[in-house]
């Protein structure tokens, strides 16, 4: 055969092999991404292949440990390529060869460098193989970079919305609206709060569907309960309150989700709306339609009146006057915010406040010392919860300056209208068809600081039996008892009011 024919056939075979390599690399880039592509390229070239940034740091995971000599040579090649602005560079040193090529990308994006280190002589096909691979690697890297940027944007949006919810829960609606101004939709002046509880693993899907269906509502995953979702929907005055919004009938919500709905509240009272929706959720779990609205009940702070704020400010004065001794220590307002979160969410306050459990314990210990209270006692918890509600931002209870003595909490609980309020709290449990064991178990549970095991011991029951009876009380009262935020503090205060006046709840 003539020499020119042999050369032509060899060149044709090389072109076919190169085309096959390009097609295979494109296929690997679509299916496996950068790690698979680098692994195949290393096997094909017989070299250590890696991606490095302009500073010489690894931009991709290595398939095998890289020797010191190979790593130094690769960093030297990348530095030479970056400093001199070359399209490619080849460096030989101590029997090693390094070929470095920059990946192509859009202007403004810092693309990594493809580096291949050989410990043996290379053929003329290897530089072409690396050049062809750089195109597929560039596309794969840009795809992964874009995906990471989208994930960061989603995470930043979620964190912003969570921060806005945190401010609203603390009554700081003005600051929350300023931050929310960069997001959509705008926060309305009056809202209904929805708390949605779904089966594990569906929350992300529900959040995405609701974000599209409820265009005017704020949809935020709950930072405390992994299977809960907040929805802040505008309360339109022209809307019919008897009909649920269209988005509540979406397919994702019908698949095992429960919905609790609050009354119409102002944006400043988001925390109150959340507590109402949470109590409604406890009732929704026992209903076939899996949805419940909050049954209106006068708030105890509003029932007592302005005198409560006067008592509350004196009760919490040591915490208000507290000043941090060190920059890293919490001051009075931060201690009160921690206390409010703990009373609402118990040990889950660490997730709500994004603090360590040891930090939470230290702050609670400081509050106990300042107020000379025992936070393990339900009586002290109930007093603190009532005091915080009385002086919360946006609260309608204002202190009245009086020259007389400040009334005690027991004196306030003995007021006739407060006793009437307390009587209404337990009335659903006093119907003739309700077994007496239900209210008796609840009363014992309140007396024993809302602890299941001592209640079971006192009643000679199992803990599961106590939980079942308390769950029955939840259904009748339409209030959450076993999960925080709980109505246990209001119930203890109601029981205290009845005990002080030696009254028993009237039957329904």
N, C-alpha and C positions, 0 to 999 in steps of 0.2 A: 504494500500500500504506500502511496506517495506520502512524503513527510508532511506536506501541506494539508492532506486529508486527515491525517492523524491529529494534527494541531487543531483543525476545525472541529473534529469530533470531541476532542478534549475540552475545547472552549465551550462547545454546546452543552456538554455534560456538566461543566462548571456552572453555566447559566441556569440549567435546569435545577441543579442542587441548590443554588442560591435562591431561586424562586420558591423551591420547596421549603427552605429555611424561613423565608419571609412569611409564607402562608402559615407555617406551623407556629411561628412566634406571634402572629396576629391572633391565631386561634387560642393559644395559651394565654395571651393578654386578656382576651374576652372572658375566658372561663376561670382561670386561676389567679390572675393579677400578677403583681410584681414578684412575689416570692417564687411562684412556679416558673415564671419566665426567667428569673435569674438562675434558678437551679438548672433548668434546661440549657441555658447559655453557658454555664460553667462546665457542664458535661460535654457540650458540643465543642467548646474551645479548649478544654483541658486546662483551665485556669481558675484562680480565685476571683470571682466576679462580685462586685458590690457597688452600691450607690453611696456617695459621700456628699456632704454639703460643702460650701465654700470654705468653712473653717476646718475641714478635715474630719468632722464627726460622721459617724455612720448614720446614713439616712434610711437604711433598710436592714432588717435582721439578717445576720450571717447564717449560712447553712452549716458552717464548720468554723472553729476558732482560727483566727488569722495570726500568723507568726509575727514576731516583732519586726523582723526585717521586711516582710511583705507589707505590714502596716505602715512602716516608716516610708517605704518607697511609694506606696499609694498616696500618702499625705503629701509627700514632696511633689508628686506629679500633679495633684489637684491644686496645690499652692502655685506651681509654675503656670498651670493653665489659667488660673484665676487672675494672677498678677499681670501676666502678659496679654491676657485677652485672646488666647489662641483658640482655634477650632478643634485642635487635637494636639496631643503631646505623647511622645514615646521616650521613656527613660530606661537605660540599662545600668545595672549596678550589682556587682558581686554575683554574677550569674543569674540575676533576676531581671525580668523585663516587665514594665508597666505601661499600658496604653490607657489614656484617659480621654474621654469624649464628653462634652457638655450636652445635656438633654435640651431639646428645643421646647420653648414655652412662650406664652404671651408676655408682653412687656410689663414689668412691675412685679412679676412672680419670680422668686429666687428658685431656680431649678437646680436639682442635684447634678452630680457628675458621675458618669459611668466609668468605673475603673476596673481593669482586668490585670492581674499579676500572674506572670508565667514563670515557671522554674525550668523551662526547657525551650529550645528554639521553636518559633512559631512559623507557620506557613503563610503564604501571601493571602490566603482566604480569610484568616482570622480578623485582620483590620476591617475587611468588608463585612464580615459577620457582625462585628461589634457596631459598625455604622448602621447596618440594617436594623439591628436590635434596638438602637437608640430611639428610632421612630416609634416602635411599639411600646417601649418603656416610657417615652414621653407621654403618649396617650394614656397609658395606665396610671402614671403618676398624677397627671392632671385630673383624671377621673376620681382617683382616691382623694386628691387634695380638695376638689370641689365637694365631694361627699363629706369630708371632714369639716369644711367651712359651713356647709348646710347644717350639720349636727351642732356646731358651735353656735350658729345663729338660733337654732331651735332651743338649745340649752339656755342661751342668754335671754331669749324671750320668756321661757318658762321661769327663770330665776327672777326676771323683772316683775312678772305677774305675781309670783309668790311673795316678793317684797311688797308689792302694792297691797296684797291681801293681809300681810302681816301688819302694815300700817293701819289698814282699815279696822282690823281686829283690836288694835290699841287705841282706836278713836281718833287717829290723826288723818282725817279725811282730806284736809286741805293739802297736806304734803303728798298724800296718795294720788290726788287728782293731778298734781303738778307732774309727778313721775309718769302717771298713766297717759299724760298728754302726748307722749311720743309713740304710744301704742294705739291700737284700735280694738274695739270701739271706745268712745268716750264714756267715762263713768257717769251714770245718771244721778240725779239728786235723790230720787226715791227708788227703792228696789224691793224685789222679793228674792230671798236667798233659798236656793235649792241645794240639798245635799243628796247626792246620788251614790248608792252603794251597789256594787256589782260583783260578780264572781271573779276569782283571781284570773289574771292574765288578759282581761278585756279592757282595762282602763284606757290604755293608749288608743285603742280603736274607738272607744266611746268618745274620748276627748276630741279626736280628729273629726268624727261625724258631727258632734255637737258644735264644734267651732265653725263648721260650714252651715249647719242648719239654723243655729241660733245666732244670727249675724249681729244682733244688737246686744247680746249678752256677753258677759265675761265668764270664760270657762277655765278653771284653774285646778289642776290635780292637788289633792290635799297633801301637805307636807307631813302630816302626822299619821293618817291612816292610809295604807297603801292601796286600799280598794275603794276609797271615797273620792268624789269629785265635787268641787264647789261650782255653782253657777249663780252669778249675780245678774238677774234679768231686770230690765227696767219695768217699773210698775206704772203702766199707762193708765191714766185716769179714765180714758174712754173704753178700756178693755173690759170685757165681762169677767168679773172675778170668779164666776161659777164655772168657767171653761178653762182648761189647762192650755198652755201654748202648744202650737203645732209640733214643736221640736220634742216635746215630751212623749210623743207617740211614734218616735222613730224606731226602726227595727232593732237597733242595738240596745235600746233601753228596755224593750219588751223581753229580751233574752235573760231573764233572771235578775233584773235590776229593781231596787227599791228606791223610792223618791220621797223625801221629806220636804215640805214647803212651808216657809215662814209667812207671817203676816207682812203687810206692806210696812217697811221701815225706812227711815232716812239713811243716807249713806253714812252718817256719823254713828248710827246704831247698828252697823254691820255685825258686830259681835253678838248683839241681842238677837238679830235675825238668824245668825248661825246657830245659836243655842236653840231657838224655836224650831228651826228646820231639823236639827239633830233629834229633838224630842219627837217631832212628827215622824222622823224616820223609824224610831223605835215602835211607833204604832203601825207604820206601814208594813213592817215585817210580819204582822199578824193578820193582814188583810189580803183578800184574794186579788184585789186590783193593784196591790203592791205600791200604793201611793197614798199619802195622807197629808193633810194640811194641819197646821198648828191650831189647836183649840185655844182660843183667847182666854187668858187668865191674868188678872191684874198683877203687875209686878210688885213684889213686896216693898221695894224701895219707893215706888210711887204710892203704895198704900199707906206707908208710915208717914210720908210727907217730909217737909223741910227739916224737921227735928233730927231725922236720921243723918243728914249730912253734917250737922253740928256734932253729933256723937262720933261719926266716922272720922272726921278730921282730928278730933282729940284722940281717938283710938289708934290712929296710924301716925300720930305726930312724931314719935321717935324715929320712924323710918323716913318721914319727910325731912327731918332735921339731920339725918345721917350724911356725913361727908366722907368720901373715900380718903383714906390715909396715904395710899399709893396710887400712881396713875393707872395701874392695871386692876385695881379693886373697883367693884361696882358702887355707884352712888345710890341715893335714895330712890330716884325714879327707876333706875335699872333694877333695883331689888323689888320694887312694886310690880314691874313688868314681869319679872321672873315668878313672883308669887301668883300673879293672875294666870300665867301660863300653866303653872303647876296645879292650881286649883281647877283649871279647866281640863287639863290633859294628863294629870298625874305624872307618872314616870316618862310618858311620851313628850313631855315638855322639852326634853333634850333635842328631839327632832324638830319641834316647833321653833325653838330658839337657836338651833344649830350650835349647841354647847355640849361639852363632855358631862357625863353623869357625875363625876367628881366635882365639877364646877357647880352643877345644880345643887348637890348636897351641901357644898360650902355656903352657897348663897342662902339656902333654907335655914342652915344653922345660924347664920348671921341674923336672919329675920327673927328666929326664935329668941335669940339673945336680946335683941333690941326691944321686942314686945313682951318678953317674959311669958311666952306661950309654948304649948306643946302641940306641934303640928300633926302628931299622931292621933290627937283627940278630935273627933268629929265636931264637938262643940266649938273649939277654937277655929277649925277650918270654916265652919258656917259663919261665924262672926266676921272672919276676914273676908270671905266671899261677899257678904252683905256690905261691908264697909267699902270694898273696892267698887262695887256697883254704885254706891251712893255718891262717890266722888269721881267716877269715871268721866273722861272727856265726853262732852255732849250730853251728860246726864242732866235731867230737868230738876234734880234736887239741889237746892242752893242753901248754904248755911245761913241762918239768921242769927245775927249777933244779939245776944241777950245777956243781961246782967245777972240772970239767975243761974242756978246750977245746971250743968249739962245732964240730961237724963241718961240713965243706964240702958243697956240693951234690954234687960228684963222688963224695965218700966215701959219701954216702947212696945214690947211684945204683948203687954197686957192691955193696950189700948183697945177699946171695943171694936173698932173697924178692923184692927189687925186680927183680933180673935175671930171675927167673922170670916176674914180671908183664910185663916188657918182651918176653919171648919170646912170651907169649900174644897180644900186640898185633898182631904181624905173622904169626901162624900161618895165618890164612885166605889169605894171599897165597903161601904156600909149598906149596900142594897141587900134585901132579904135573901136573894138567890146566891149571894157570894158567901162561901164558907168562911167561918170566923178564923180559920187557920191562916187565911191570906193576910188580913190586917194584923193579926197577932205576930206573924213572922216578920212583917215589915217593921212593926214597932220594936220587936226584939233586935232586929238588924240595926235600926237607928240607935238604939240604946247602947249597943256594943260596937260603936264607931264604924258601922258599915263594913264589918269583917265577917266573911262567910263562915270560917271554921269555928269561931266562938259562938256564932248564932246556931250552927248545927249542933254543937255540944250542949248549948243551953236548952234546945228544943228536942234533944235526943233524935236528931234526924241526920241523914247523910248530907254532905255538901251539895250533891246534885239535886236532892229534894229541895233544899233551901233555894238554890238557883232557879228551879222550876217555879216555886211560889213567887219569887221576886220577878221572874219573867211574866207571870200572870198579873202581878201588880203593875208592871210596865204597861201591859195591854189595857188594863182598866183605867189607869191614870193618864195614859197616853204621854208618858214622860220616860226618858231614859234613866235607868237606875244602875245598871251593871256596866255601862260604858260611859266614859267621860267625853264631853261635858255631861254631867249627871244632875238630876234634880234633887240629889240627896241632901244638899245643903238647905234648900228651901223646905224640904220635908222635915228636916231636923228642927228648923226654926218654927215651922207650923206645929210640930209636936210639942216643942217647948212652950209655945204660946198657950196651947190647950192644957198642958200640965200646970202652968202657972195660974190659970184661971179655973182649974179643976173641972174642966169640961170634957165631954166626949163628943166626937163628931156625930152630927145628926144624920140619919139615914137619907138616902137619895129619895 
